Amino acid sequence: MSTEASFSQVDLRIEGELTIYRADELKRALIEPLSVGIRLVVDLAAVTELDTCGLQLLMLAKRTASAVQAELQLVAHSPAVLEVFELLNVAAFFGDHLVIAPSPASKG
């Protein structure tokens, strides 16, 4: 995980697993900037695994941002993240622009 911060924005790049095993560490990194109203941009390109706990953390971050009128933006969704978002149909919850490639079975 790496973080870059400016006066009004924090850029957070999550690397590796976004799972229950890193929940405490990632919860602080996601919630602290939002709780003081700073825009948080979360780069998910290097996420190798996303479980339900990780998804719940992202949903908590979204709810926190809404509650304090801060902005949360998820960017560069990895294949692991896209798979879970598509399987559980949660992309609309986050309001992110996703490009989901057609599955091999749907190609003619």
N, C-alpha and C positions, 0 to 999 in steps of 0.2 A: 504494500500500500504506500502510495506517495501522495503528498499534499503540497499544493502551492496556494498561497493566500495573498490577496491584496486587500485594500480597505473595504471593498464592497463585495468581493467574491472569493470563494474558496473552490479550487479545483482539486478533486479527489480522484485518484486512479486506484481502483481496487484490482489487485493482482492475486491470482490463485483462486482458492475456494471462497465463496460467499455462502457459508454454511454455519450450522450450529456451533461448530468448533471455534469459530472466530466471532461469534455473536457479540460478546462483550466489547471486544476491541473495535469492531465495526460500528456498533451502536453509538458509541461516543463520537467517532469520527463523522457519522452521518447527522446526529442530532445536535451536537454542540453548536456548529455554525448556524444552523437553522433557528435554534432557540433564541439567538440574538438578532435574528432578522437578516443575516447575510445570505446572499445568493450562493447556492451550492450546485456545482456542476460535477456529476459523478460519471467518470469514464469507466465503462464496463467491458472494454475491449479485451482485457486480459483475465476476465473471470472464466475459470475452467470448470466450475461446478456451482450450481445454485440449487439449494434445497428449500423446503417450505419455511424454515426459520430465516434464511436469507431473504426470501421473498417478503416475509412478514416485516423484516427490518426495513426494506425498501418502502413498503406500504406505510409503516410507521413514520418514516421520513417524509413521505408525501403528505400524510395527515398533519404532521407537525408543521410543515411548511404552510399548509393551508390555514392552520389555526393561528399562526403568528404573521400571516401575510408575507411570508418569505417565498423565494422561488427555488424550486428544485428542478434540475434538468438532468435526465439520464441520457447519456450519449454513447455512441459506438458499442452497441450491444453485441456481445460475443455470441457465437453459435449456441453455447450452453444457456445463456440468458434468453435468447430468442426461442429456444425449444420450450423452456418452461413458460414463458409469456404466451406462446401460441397454444400450448397444451391446456393452460388454465384460463386462457382468454382474458388476460389482465392488462393488455396494452392500453386499452381505453381508460382504465383507472388512472394510469400515469400520464396520459395525454401525450405520449411520445410519438414521434414520427419513426416508424419502424419499416424496414424493408425486409420482408420475409420471403425468401426464395421459395419457389414452388417445390414440393417434394418430388423425388424421382418418379414416384408412381403416377403423378399427375401430368408428367410430361408426355406428349404424344409421340 
